[in-house]
Amino acid sequence: MHFCGFDTLSAPVRAQLARVADIWQTRLAGDLLGVYLHGSLALGRFAEPVSDLDLLIVTGRRMPRGERLSVAAAVLKADRKPCPLEMSALYIGDLRPWRHPAVCQFHYSGMWSDTYRRLLDGRLKDCFLLDTDFPDDDIACHVRLTRERGVCVFGRPPAELLPAVPETDFRQSICGGVETFDLYAYAPRCLPSNLLTLVRVLSYKVEKTILSKYDAGCGRSNGCPTASARSCAPRCGHGTTAKRCPIVRRMSWRRCGGI
């Protein structure tokens, strides 16, 4: 698989990023403080067009409901052209002073695309995505990765704008729900990604650094069952049932010592 970083992105992906930045600049103008890339692209393991473009947006004011819906409508048109988009928008006043879980005022991913379409055409009237600022445990992970490894698309360098995330909050962010995580609750095509997410969490215990799913699955961490993940994950996505997958049968969060 061919990976690329920000400097080697193709022209279509760069155009998509520019379009997303323009969506936010057009609506927030001087109240837009930063647009940042994190996720696989920041970790040097971005594969076009499979990988998501993960973005963190920081605003200088809160966004009203109509503005959130306007952003969602524009993002829907930019999604998967060519890459899937995932983004969260945070108000700077909710980041400083730091509190966990941090509050998110806008979130978009493919999982919510149909919800936004129903909100836009009137089939759905109310939804927390538009009507509230909601706590999100994942923000601690996003902020830390963005601060340490993120790519600035617009605004100040992330380390100058984003707060430091305490280790205890980061661990809670990446570990929340792991002990009760249900691999069988997702479609079979999601199994490889979900397995590697768990392996990546376990690898943090050894490496004390944030690895991509690919690096965690390829065994960069010596203390986790990555050999099993590497051998079984590709097969799991092509017909092998979850019950036959050795890492599903044998991986135990408590046996691995927690995190």
Backbone as CSV, one residue per row, in Angstrom:
resi,resn,N_x,N_y,N_z,CA_x,CA_y,CA_z,C_x,C_y,C_z
1,MET,0.840,-1.192,0.000,0.000,0.000,0.000,0.875,1.242,0.000
2,HIS,0.507,2.209,-0.809,1.276,3.447,-0.900,0.728,4.469,0.081
3,PHE,1.623,5.041,0.885,1.241,6.067,1.845,1.831,7.406,1.429
4,CYS,1.176,8.460,1.861,1.701,9.791,1.588,1.484,10.688,2.789
5,GLY,2.216,11.781,2.803,2.053,12.793,3.819,1.488,14.052,3.191
6,PHE,1.430,15.103,3.979,0.821,16.337,3.501,1.552,16.884,2.276
7,ASP,2.869,16.789,2.259,3.660,17.366,1.168,3.537,16.590,-0.136
8,THR,3.037,15.362,-0.058,2.942,14.539,-1.269,1.499,14.199,-1.636
9,LEU,0.551,14.952,-1.099,-0.851,14.715,-1.446,-1.106,15.015,-2.918
10,SER,-2.035,14.290,-3.492,-2.401,14.520,-4.885,-3.162,15.832,-5.025
11,ALA,-3.236,16.331,-6.234,-3.948,17.584,-6.502,-5.428,17.502,-6.115
12,PRO,-6.137,16.395,-6.396,-7.549,16.335,-5.995,-7.757,16.423,-4.481
13,VAL,-6.875,15.805,-3.710,-7.024,15.865,-2.253,-6.690,17.265,-1.756
14,ARG,-5.682,17.883,-2.339,-5.366,19.267,-1.953,-6.532,20.198,-2.274
15,ALA,-7.175,19.970,-3.400,-8.339,20.784,-3.764,-9.479,20.558,-2.781
16,GLN,-9.663,19.320,-2.338,-10.700,19.025,-1.358,-10.410,19.732,-0.035
17,LEU,-9.161,19.711,0.393,-8.785,20.402,1.628,-9.024,21.907,1.514
18,ALA,-8.654,22.468,0.377,-8.872,23.905,0.161,-10.360,24.232,0.198
19,ARG,-11.174,23.337,-0.354,-12.624,23.550,-0.342,-13.167,23.521,1.076
20,VAL,-12.688,22.584,1.892,-13.147,22.504,3.275,-12.724,23.749,4.057
21,ALA,-11.480,24.178,3.879,-11.022,25.386,4.567,-11.863,26.594,4.160
22,ASP,-12.231,26.663,2.889,-13.042,27.781,2.407,-14.445,27.754,3.004
23,ILE,-14.985,26.559,3.200,-16.302,26.434,3.839,-16.286,27.130,5.196
24,TRP,-15.256,26.884,5.963,-15.169,27.461,7.298,-14.810,28.950,7.254
25,GLN,-13.889,29.331,6.365,-13.506,30.739,6.280,-14.663,31.622,5.817
26,THR,-15.444,31.117,4.871,-16.573,31.892,4.345,-17.598,32.185,5.422
27,ARG,-17.840,31.219,6.303,-18.892,31.380,7.297,-18.413,32.051,8.587
28,LEU,-17.169,31.817,8.996,-16.720,32.367,10.269,-15.798,33.577,10.122
29,ALA,-15.211,33.749,8.948,-14.343,34.913,8.692,-13.301,35.050,9.803
30,GLY,-13.277,36.207,10.457,-12.267,36.455,11.482,-12.426,35.635,12.740
31,ASP,-13.558,34.943,12.883,-13.765,34.087,14.055,-13.244,32.668,13.845
32,LEU,-12.671,32.388,12.702,-12.032,31.094,12.483,-10.579,31.199,12.934
33,LEU,-10.209,30.411,13.938,-8.870,30.489,14.511,-7.911,29.454,13.939
34,GLY,-8.429,28.303,13.552,-7.525,27.275,13.037,-8.255,26.120,12.390
35,VAL,-7.655,25.585,11.329,-8.110,24.356,10.688,-6.889,23.435,10.623
36,TYR,-7.003,22.256,11.225,-5.848,21.369,11.363,-6.189,19.945,10.924
37,LEU,-5.195,19.291,10.373,-5.297,17.877,10.027,-4.659,17.036,11.118
38,HIS,-5.315,15.945,11.464,-4.713,14.973,12.382,-4.965,13.587,11.798
39,GLY,-4.936,12.554,12.594,-5.215,11.210,12.094,-4.086,10.645,11.244
40,SER,-4.442,9.783,10.283,-3.441,9.047,9.503,-2.530,9.967,8.703
41,LEU,-3.048,11.090,8.252,-2.218,12.011,7.482,-1.117,12.603,8.351
42,ALA,-1.456,12.987,9.574,-0.460,13.532,10.486,0.569,12.483,10.887
43,LEU,0.158,11.208,10.859,1.059,10.126,11.249,1.806,9.524,10.070
44,GLY,1.654,10.100,8.894,2.391,9.639,7.726,1.883,8.358,7.117
45,ARG,0.629,7.974,7.417,0.074,6.718,6.905,-1.235,6.962,6.177
46,PHE,-1.265,8.000,5.370,-2.467,8.347,4.631,-2.467,7.634,3.289
47,ALA,-3.560,6.930,2.995,-3.675,6.184,1.743,-4.868,6.728,0.969
48,GLU,-4.608,7.373,-0.147,-5.697,7.909,-0.967,-6.347,6.782,-1.767
49,PRO,-7.672,6.811,-1.953,-8.671,7.648,-1.294,-9.346,6.920,-0.138
50,VAL,-8.651,5.900,0.420,-9.262,5.060,1.456,-9.309,5.775,2.799
51,SER,-8.213,6.443,3.151,-8.126,7.068,4.470,-9.055,8.274,4.588
52,ASP,-9.532,8.491,5.811,-10.299,9.703,6.090,-9.363,10.910,6.147
53,LEU,-9.905,12.059,5.787,-9.275,13.329,6.121,-9.859,13.761,7.454
54,ASP,-9.061,13.669,8.504,-9.506,14.009,9.857,-9.117,15.447,10.164
55,LEU,-10.105,16.268,10.500,-9.842,17.684,10.732,-10.365,18.134,12.090
56,LEU,-9.632,19.065,12.671,-10.033,19.731,13.901,-10.110,21.220,13.606
57,ILE,-11.250,21.816,13.906,-11.469,23.237,13.634,-11.655,23.954,14.967
58,VAL,-11.010,25.100,15.110,-11.131,25.885,16.338,-11.724,27.246,15.978
59,THR,-12.773,27.635,16.698,-13.478,28.887,16.421,-13.340,29.855,17.595
60,GLY,-13.481,31.137,17.284,-13.392,32.165,18.308,-14.722,32.520,18.923
61,ARG,-15.789,31.899,18.485,-17.130,32.116,19.041,-17.942,30.848,18.852
62,ARG,-19.050,30.801,19.543,-19.947,29.655,19.373,-20.726,29.785,18.062
63,MET,-21.081,28.641,17.501,-21.813,28.607,16.248,-23.307,28.413,16.516
64,PRO,-24.162,29.277,15.972,-25.599,29.055,16.120,-26.063,27.876,15.260
65,ARG,-27.272,27.440,15.523,-27.818,26.253,14.846,-27.808,26.403,13.325
66,GLY,-28.267,27.533,12.821,-28.333,27.713,11.377,-26.967,27.651,10.720
67,GLU,-25.965,28.151,11.400,-24.616,28.119,10.852,-24.076,26.701,10.811
68,ARG,-24.369,25.931,11.828,-23.944,24.530,11.836,-24.587,23.768,10.672
69,LEU,-25.854,24.025,10.443,-26.545,23.340,9.358,-26.001,23.783,8.005
70,SER,-25.644,25.053,7.874,-25.057,25.552,6.637,-23.713,24.890,6.362
71,VAL,-22.908,24.763,7.396,-21.618,24.073,7.246,-21.848,22.623,6.842
72,ALA,-22.795,21.957,7.499,-23.071,20.552,7.190,-23.479,20.372,5.737
73,ALA,-24.317,21.270,5.228,-24.755,21.172,3.834,-23.568,21.272,2.881
74,ALA,-22.648,22.188,3.164,-21.479,22.346,2.298,-20.512,21.174,2.431
75,VAL,-20.346,20.673,3.651,-19.436,19.543,3.864,-19.962,18.290,3.175
76,LEU,-21.279,18.087,3.197,-21.868,16.943,2.492,-21.480,16.940,1.011
77,LYS,-21.441,18.118,0.405,-21.100,18.216,-1.009,-19.614,17.958,-1.262
78,ALA,-18.789,18.195,-0.241,-17.345,17.994,-0.392,-16.898,16.595,0.031
79,ASP,-17.755,15.889,0.747,-17.387,14.576,1.278,-17.146,13.577,0.143
80,ARG,-16.110,12.769,0.304,-15.746,11.700,-0.639,-15.411,12.229,-2.032
81,LYS,-14.879,13.418,-2.093,-14.465,13.983,-3.377,-13.029,14.490,-3.293
82,PRO,-12.055,13.576,-3.188,-12.198,12.110,-3.311,-12.238,11.359,-1.978
83,CYS,-11.908,12.003,-0.851,-11.708,11.264,0.397,-12.871,11.457,1.378
84,PRO,-13.119,10.461,2.219,-14.100,10.636,3.289,-13.629,11.724,4.250
85,LEU,-14.576,12.511,4.741,-14.265,13.594,5.668,-14.775,13.265,7.067
86,GLU,-13.985,13.641,8.058,-14.425,13.590,9.447,-13.865,14.820,10.138
87,MET,-14.704,15.544,10.858,-14.223,16.779,11.481,-15.028,17.117,12.721
88,SER,-14.357,17.816,13.630,-14.991,18.336,14.834,-14.584,19.793,14.981
89,ALA,-15.535,20.630,15.366,-15.274,22.047,15.576,-15.437,22.379,17.055
90,LEU,-14.447,23.088,17.604,-14.401,23.399,19.022,-14.308,24.904,19.217
91,TYR,-14.988,25.414,20.232,-14.903,26.814,20.613,-13.709,26.980,21.547
92,ILE,-12.865,27.975,21.279,-11.639,28.145,22.055,-11.940,28.316,23.539
93,GLY,-13.086,28.907,23.862,-13.458,29.074,25.263,-13.735,27.765,25.978
94,ASP,-13.995,26.695,25.211,-14.193,25.372,25.804,-12.888,24.600,25.908
95,LEU,-11.819,25.142,25.332,-10.520,24.484,25.389,-9.596,25.091,26.432
96,ARG,-9.796,26.358,26.700,-8.954,27.065,27.685,-9.855,27.734,28.721
97,PRO,-9.752,27.340,30.007,-8.869,26.293,30.519,-9.356,24.902,30.101
98,TRP,-8.417,23.962,30.020,-8.745,22.618,29.581,-9.652,21.919,30.590
99,ARG,-10.674,21.260,30.063,-11.568,20.421,30.857,-11.876,19.168,30.040
100,HIS,-11.969,18.052,30.759,-12.268,16.779,30.086,-13.519,16.174,30.700
101,PRO,-14.442,15.711,29.843,-14.402,15.718,28.374,-14.661,17.113,27.815
102,ALA,-13.954,17.448,26.767,-14.141,18.740,26.128,-15.479,18.769,25.390
103,VAL,-15.959,19.982,25.165,-17.261,20.169,24.512,-17.062,20.412,23.015
104,CYS,-17.835,19.698,22.226,-17.800,19.828,20.767,-19.054,20.575,20.305
105,GLN,-18.890,21.502,19.357,-20.073,22.236,18.886,-20.488,21.848,17.463
106,PHE,-19.641,21.108,16.772,-20.016,20.606,15.448,-19.220,19.342,15.182
107,HIS,-19.898,18.333,14.656,-19.193,17.106,14.267,-19.796,16.575,12.976
108,TYR,-18.917,16.119,12.107,-19.366,15.482,10.870,-18.507,14.245,10.604
109,SER,-19.162,13.184,10.207,-18.488,12.009,9.641,-19.509,11.303,8.775
110,GLY,-19.048,10.339,8.002,-19.947,9.594,7.134,-21.075,8.926,7.900
111,MET,-20.813,8.583,9.148,-21.824,7.953,9.983,-23.049,8.850,10.164
112,TRP,-22.833,10.167,10.120,-23.904,11.122,10.372,-24.430,11.781,9.100
113,SER,-23.948,11.359,7.954,-24.335,12.041,6.711,-25.845,11.945,6.448
114,ASP,-26.426,10.777,6.676,-27.871,10.647,6.432,-28.672,11.484,7.426
115,THR,-28.193,11.573,8.662,-28.863,12.417,9.654,-28.886,13.864,9.197
116,TYR,-27.763,14.347,8.686,-27.723,15.733,8.197,-28.635,15.916,6.980
117,ARG,-28.701,14.935,6.118,-29.589,15.056,4.951,-31.043,15.163,5.392
118,ARG,-31.407,14.398,6.395,-32.789,14.450,6.883,-33.074,15.768,7.603
119,LEU,-32.070,16.316,8.265,-32.232,17.630,8.882,-32.385,18.715,7.817
120,LEU,-31.638,18.578,6.741,-31.686,19.592,5.690,-32.997,19.562,4.901
121,ASP,-33.554,18.371,4.683,-34.794,18.320,3.894,-36.058,18.313,4.759
122,GLY,-35.887,18.448,6.077,-37.036,18.579,6.956,-37.612,17.297,7.493
123,ARG,-37.086,16.144,7.084,-37.609,14.885,7.605,-37.294,14.716,9.092
124,LEU,-36.218,15.353,9.544,-35.828,15.316,10.950,-35.788,16.755,11.457
125,LYS,-36.416,16.997,12.579,-36.537,18.366,13.080,-35.478,18.710,14.123
126,ASP,-35.192,17.772,15.002,-34.293,18.046,16.120,-33.176,17.010,16.162
127,CYS,-31.988,17.468,16.565,-30.855,16.556,16.711,-29.787,17.251,17.551
128,PHE,-29.164,16.511,18.452,-28.158,17.102,19.332,-26.990,17.696,18.551
129,LEU,-26.740,17.180,17.345,-25.632,17.705,16.551,-25.804,19.185,16.243
130,LEU,-27.032,19.635,16.163,-27.305,21.038,15.872,-27.774,21.818,17.092
131,ASP,-28.449,21.146,18.004,-29.177,21.839,19.053,-28.391,22.049,20.342
132,THR,-27.258,21.362,20.506,-26.515,21.461,21.759,-25.013,21.467,21.489
133,ASP,-24.270,21.963,22.466,-22.832,21.720,22.530,-22.670,20.482,23.404
134,PHE,-22.043,19.439,22.893,-22.074,18.156,23.571,-20.676,17.694,23.976
135,PRO,-20.531,17.107,25.169,-19.226,16.577,25.595,-18.827,15.385,24.740
136,ASP,-17.546,15.319,24.418,-17.043,14.257,23.546,-15.694,13.777,24.092
137,ASP,-15.670,12.551,24.581,-14.431,11.994,25.142,-13.303,11.937,24.123
138,ASP,-13.635,11.799,22.845,-12.606,11.648,21.810,-11.793,12.928,21.593
139,ILE,-12.317,14.068,22.019,-11.631,15.331,21.746,-10.246,15.364,22.379
140,ALA,-10.093,14.796,23.546,-8.782,14.802,24.207,-7.729,14.147,23.326
141,CYS,-8.086,13.028,22.705,-7.156,12.345,21.796,-6.881,13.210,20.571
142,HIS,-7.928,13.787,19.988,-7.759,14.615,18.791,-6.865,15.827,19.075
143,VAL,-7.112,16.486,20.211,-6.343,17.689,20.542,-4.877,17.351,20.779
144,ARG,-4.632,16.272,21.487,-3.223,15.914,21.757,-2.489,15.554,20.478
145,LEU,-3.105,14.718,19.647,-2.453,14.346,18.394,-2.237,15.565,17.513
146,THR,-3.228,16.437,17.439,-3.104,17.632,16.612,-2.012,18.543,17.150
147,ARG,-1.952,18.709,18.447,-0.942,19.580,19.059,0.469,19.053,18.826
148,GLU,0.624,17.725,18.875,1.957,17.126,18.765,2.371,16.834,17.326
149,ARG,1.394,16.442,16.475,1.758,15.973,15.139,0.925,16.601,14.027
150,GLY,-0.029,17.460,14.374,-0.987,17.950,13.395,-0.393,18.860,12.333
151,VAL,-1.117,18.964,11.225,-0.729,19.814,10.095,-1.677,21.010,10.057
152,CYS,-1.111,22.198,9.998,-1.919,23.419,9.968,-2.350,23.713,8.534
153,VAL,-3.653,23.745,8.315,-4.209,24.134,7.021,-4.503,25.633,7.012
154,PHE,-4.926,26.132,8.180,-5.228,27.557,8.324,-5.021,27.939,9.779
155,GLY,-4.440,29.121,10.007,-4.316,29.645,11.355,-2.938,29.495,11.956
156,ARG,-2.875,29.658,13.261,-1.619,29.559,13.987,-1.176,28.108,14.107
157,PRO,0.128,27.869,14.342,0.578,26.493,14.594,-0.218,25.873,15.734
158,PRO,-0.573,24.607,15.619,-1.444,23.996,16.631,-0.881,24.044,18.048
159,ALA,0.427,23.942,18.201,1.014,23.973,19.539,0.843,25.329,20.207
160,GLU,0.645,26.387,19.409,0.440,27.717,19.971,-1.009,27.954,20.385
161,LEU,-1.935,27.258,19.763,-3.351,27.505,20.007,-3.989,26.476,20.926
162,LEU,-3.603,25.215,20.770,-4.257,24.138,21.498,-3.592,23.898,22.848
163,PRO,-4.383,23.550,23.867,-3.819,23.307,25.195,-3.160,21.935,25.276
164,ALA,-2.263,21.790,26.243,-1.708,20.472,26.534,-2.781,19.619,27.198
165,VAL,-2.842,18.357,26.809,-3.825,17.431,27.372,-3.127,16.544,28.406
166,PRO,-3.566,16.559,29.654,-2.947,15.709,30.676,-2.990,14.234,30.286
167,GLU,-1.976,13.510,30.714,-1.878,12.089,30.373,-3.101,11.305,30.832
168,THR,-3.611,11.628,32.011,-4.775,10.881,32.518,-5.991,11.076,31.610
169,ASP,-6.182,12.294,31.105,-7.316,12.555,30.218,-7.117,11.868,28.871
170,PHE,-5.883,11.876,28.374,-5.610,11.223,27.093,-5.867,9.722,27.185
171,ARG,-5.398,9.115,28.259,-5.608,7.676,28.416,-7.092,7.339,28.509
172,GLN,-7.827,8.148,29.260,-9.258,7.902,29.352,-9.922,8.052,27.992
173,SER,-9.435,8.995,27.205,-10.010,9.241,25.889,-9.836,8.046,24.967
174,ILE,-8.643,7.473,24.953,-8.395,6.368,24.022,-8.854,5.024,24.566
175,CYS,-9.037,4.938,25.892,-9.392,3.652,26.492,-10.863,3.529,26.841
176,GLY,-11.591,4.648,26.812,-12.980,4.601,27.223,-13.781,3.573,26.437
177,GLY,-14.413,2.662,27.145,-15.266,1.659,26.511,-14.546,0.444,25.973
178,VAL,-13.217,0.363,26.138,-12.476,-0.760,25.556,-12.893,-2.086,26.185
179,GLU,-13.073,-2.095,27.505,-13.385,-3.363,28.177,-14.733,-3.926,27.739
180,THR,-15.633,-3.074,27.321,-16.965,-3.535,26.918,-17.178,-3.411,25.407
181,PHE,-16.115,-3.155,24.662,-16.224,-2.959,23.223,-16.735,-4.234,22.553
182,ASP,-17.750,-4.097,21.733,-18.391,-5.250,21.099,-18.034,-5.288,19.619
183,LEU,-17.091,-6.158,19.270,-16.678,-6.283,17.873,-17.808,-6.786,16.986
184,TYR,-18.748,-7.531,17.572,-19.810,-8.133,16.780,-20.935,-7.146,16.467
185,ALA,-20.881,-5.954,17.050,-21.940,-4.974,16.833,-21.767,-4.213,15.522
186,TYR,-20.657,-4.450,14.824,-20.361,-3.718,13.597,-20.415,-4.664,12.394
187,ALA,-20.544,-4.065,11.227,-20.541,-4.857,9.999,-19.203,-5.566,9.836
188,PRO,-19.183,-6.763,9.198,-17.922,-7.503,9.038,-16.811,-6.691,8.383
189,ARG,-17.168,-5.781,7.470,-16.132,-4.994,6.801,-15.394,-4.065,7.769
190,CYS,-15.991,-3.786,8.932,-15.365,-2.903,9.921,-14.401,-3.647,10.833
191,LEU,-14.410,-4.972,10.792,-13.641,-5.750,11.751,-12.140,-5.471,11.698
192,PRO,-11.496,-5.464,10.515,-10.052,-5.194,10.509,-9.700,-3.858,11.156
193,SER,-10.451,-2.819,10.813,-10.163,-1.498,11.374,-10.372,-1.485,12.881
194,ASN,-11.449,-2.131,13.347,-11.726,-2.146,14.779,-10.672,-2.934,15.547
195,LEU,-10.219,-4.046,14.973,-9.145,-4.819,15.609,-7.882,-3.981,15.751
196,LEU,-7.530,-3.299,14.687,-6.305,-2.512,14.718,-6.429,-1.302,15.644
197,THR,-7.641,-0.803,15.808,-7.845,0.263,16.790,-7.523,-0.241,18.189
198,LEU,-7.986,-1.438,18.530,-7.691,-2.011,19.840,-6.202,-2.281,20.006
199,VAL,-5.565,-2.786,18.960,-4.125,-3.049,19.029,-3.362,-1.741,19.207
200,ARG,-3.813,-0.702,18.537,-3.139,0.596,18.661,-3.241,1.123,20.083
201,VAL,-4.388,0.940,20.719,-4.535,1.369,22.105,-3.571,0.598,23.006
202,LEU,-3.496,-0.716,22.802,-2.582,-1.521,23.599,-1.125,-1.133,23.350
203,SER,-0.803,-0.785,22.117,0.576,-0.427,21.805,1.024,0.835,22.514
204,TYR,0.069,1.715,22.831,0.444,2.946,23.524,1.044,2.647,24.891
205,LYS,0.609,1.563,25.505,1.147,1.186,26.812,2.651,0.947,26.732
206,VAL,3.098,0.391,25.605,4.510,0.068,25.444,5.287,1.239,24.856
207,GLU,4.764,1.812,23.773,5.492,2.832,23.033,5.432,4.216,23.695
208,LYS,4.332,4.485,24.404,4.080,5.830,24.961,4.090,6.890,23.855
209,THR,3.693,6.488,22.681,3.542,7.413,21.567,2.344,6.972,20.747
210,ILE,1.750,7.889,20.020,0.558,7.589,19.248,0.980,7.009,17.904
211,LEU,0.605,5.774,17.644,0.937,5.113,16.389,-0.288,5.078,15.480
212,SER,-0.027,4.988,14.188,-1.127,4.739,13.259,-1.591,3.296,13.425
213,LYS,-2.783,2.995,12.922,-3.255,1.615,12.943,-2.279,0.709,12.211
214,TYR,-1.738,1.217,11.091,-0.827,0.411,10.290,0.423,0.057,11.083
215,ASP,1.043,1.057,11.713,2.276,0.802,12.459,2.029,-0.098,13.654
216,ALA,0.906,0.118,14.354,0.589,-0.753,15.481,0.362,-2.182,15.006
217,GLY,-0.366,-2.346,13.899,-0.667,-3.670,13.375,0.528,-4.388,12.791
218,CYS,1.536,-3.622,12.352,2.735,-4.231,11.766,3.792,-4.562,12.811
219,GLY,3.479,-4.320,14.075,4.369,-4.816,15.111,5.413,-3.856,15.592
220,ARG,5.215,-2.554,15.434,6.184,-1.615,15.986,6.246,-1.711,17.499
221,SER,5.139,-2.095,18.114,5.135,-2.289,19.561,5.380,-3.760,19.863
222,ASN,6.387,-4.061,20.688,6.764,-5.437,20.971,5.930,-6.082,22.064
223,GLY,5.110,-5.296,22.746,4.386,-5.828,23.891,2.958,-6.201,23.621
224,CYS,2.507,-6.110,22.387,1.097,-6.365,22.084,0.975,-7.463,21.037
225,PRO,-0.194,-8.109,20.957,-0.371,-9.245,20.052,-0.548,-8.818,18.611
226,THR,0.419,-8.036,18.094,0.255,-7.502,16.755,0.469,-8.536,15.672
227,ALA,1.230,-9.596,15.982,1.417,-10.626,14.963,0.089,-11.260,14.596
228,SER,-0.733,-11.502,15.603,-2.063,-12.045,15.335,-2.894,-11.070,14.537
229,ALA,-2.813,-9.788,14.914,-3.600,-8.781,14.195,-3.159,-8.687,12.760
230,ARG,-1.833,-8.743,12.537,-1.322,-8.582,11.190,-1.728,-9.764,10.314
231,SER,-1.750,-10.955,10.895,-2.059,-12.133,10.092,-3.543,-12.297,9.845
232,CYS,-4.374,-11.872,10.820,-5.800,-12.165,10.679,-6.597,-11.012,10.114
233,ALA,-6.158,-9.787,10.332,-6.995,-8.653,9.946,-7.353,-8.638,8.469
234,PRO,-6.394,-8.897,7.558,-6.789,-8.870,6.147,-7.847,-9.921,5.815
235,ARG,-7.725,-11.102,6.446,-8.688,-12.155,6.137,-10.063,-11.838,6.690
236,CYS,-10.089,-11.147,7.857,-11.380,-10.882,8.493,-12.288,-10.054,7.606
237,GLY,-11.700,-9.255,6.739,-12.510,-8.413,5.881,-12.985,-9.111,4.629
238,HIS,-12.614,-10.387,4.476,-12.972,-11.077,3.237,-13.557,-12.453,3.527
239,GLY,-14.508,-12.471,4.475,-15.269,-13.699,4.649,-14.971,-14.471,5.907
240,THR,-13.816,-14.257,6.562,-13.544,-14.980,7.783,-14.434,-14.451,8.890
241,THR,-15.108,-15.311,9.611,-15.995,-14.850,10.664,-15.188,-14.373,11.854
242,ALA,-15.792,-13.476,12.626,-15.100,-12.928,13.792,-14.743,-14.031,14.786
243,LYS,-15.581,-15.075,14.901,-15.303,-16.122,15.884,-14.056,-16.919,15.530
244,ARG,-13.645,-16.931,14.266,-12.447,-17.659,13.862,-11.202,-16.806,13.988
245,CYS,-11.364,-15.527,14.241,-10.229,-14.618,14.292,-9.486,-14.796,15.610
246,PRO,-8.191,-15.173,15.588,-7.475,-15.458,16.833,-7.386,-14.280,17.771
247,ILE,-7.270,-13.079,17.239,-7.138,-11.948,18.157,-8.455,-11.633,18.843
248,VAL,-9.590,-11.916,18.187,-10.885,-11.738,18.846,-11.023,-12.747,19.967
249,ARG,-10.594,-13.988,19.740,-10.733,-15.030,20.750,-9.804,-14.806,21.931
250,ARG,-8.579,-14.304,21.663,-7.564,-14.311,22.707,-7.280,-12.958,23.332
251,MET,-7.604,-11.862,22.642,-7.270,-10.557,23.208,-8.119,-10.283,24.438
252,SER,-7.466,-10.054,25.544,-8.149,-9.672,26.769,-7.526,-8.416,27.297
253,TRP,-8.343,-7.398,27.485,-7.826,-6.116,27.964,-7.128,-6.275,29.300
254,ARG,-7.734,-7.028,30.231,-7.137,-7.151,31.564,-5.862,-7.988,31.512
255,ARG,-5.814,-9.027,30.656,-4.605,-9.842,30.566,-3.443,-9.021,30.033
256,CYS,-3.746,-8.025,29.214,-2.680,-7.181,28.670,-2.282,-6.073,29.636
257,GLY,-2.876,-6.038,30.809,-2.407,-5.123,31.837,-3.035,-3.761,31.818
258,GLY,-4.117,-3.579,31.043,-4.731,-2.257,30.989,-3.831,-1.227,30.381
259,ILE,-4.149,0.021,30.645,-3.308,1.097,30.115,-3.395,2.257,31.083
